[in-house]
Amino acid sequence: YFGKKVFTAQKRYREFVNVFVDKDYGSPLEDTVASTILGGIDFVDEIKDRYLNGKKVDRNLPALAELSTGPTIEEISNGVKAILEEDTALSRKASLYLCHRYSRKTLKEIGSYFGIGESAVSQASHRFKLTLDNDRKLRKKIIYISKRLNLCNV
């Protein structure tokens, strides 16, 4: 980068470093993505495509979860609506539950989409889970929907 000959490279490197000696500058490490990758958006996308595509999220590797892209709230909601089109109330409850479980979005983001508060998202999701635990037919429907939408555990 600084030259092919050692002496020239050392001289140019010294000049490069001296330019920043008395100046304020940010640490390049502040721009890391998921505390693991340093580079531009194109480079990060290339790394994700090459090495992370199809990898399952592992709770022991939080950086992997941060780098992985999950389904969007809209994708889940639209997919559920397409399958449960006959029952809009059930579709909304199932969408909210599956978004909470699989979208990797915050409660605030999910709540904003559905027009409810953060705690309401958590409570509604919990109530739907209790219903699933007691309703075998509904549980089978939700499993079917999850498979159709290629949802996986986070």
C-alpha positions, 0 to 999 in steps of 0.5 A: 500500500505504501510502496514496494521498497521497504525504505519507501514504504516505511517513509510513506507510512511514517508520513501517513501516521504523522498527518493524524498525530495532532488531529482529532479523529474517530476510531475506525472500530466505532464503525464495526457491524455486530462488533465483528466486521469492519468495512463498508455496507457492500463488504458487510453484505458480501460477508453475510451472503458468502458466510452467513446465508442459511445459518441458523441463529445461535443464542450463544453467538449474539453477533450472528443474530445481529447480522442475520436478517429475519422476515419483516413484520409485513412479510409475516403479517401478509403471509398469515393474512393470505392463509387465514383470510377467512378469520381476520381476528385470528389472523391478527392475533397469529400475525402478532404472535409470529412477529413477536416470535420470529421477526427479530424486531423490538416490541416497540416496532411490532407494537407500532405496526399493530397500533398497540403498546409494547406491553400489549404486544408481549401480553397478546403474544403470551395469551396466544401462546396459552391458547396454542398450548390448549388448542391442538387444531390451532397449533397445527395451523400455526405450525403449518403457517410457520413452515409455509413462511420459512420461519425458524426459531430465534 
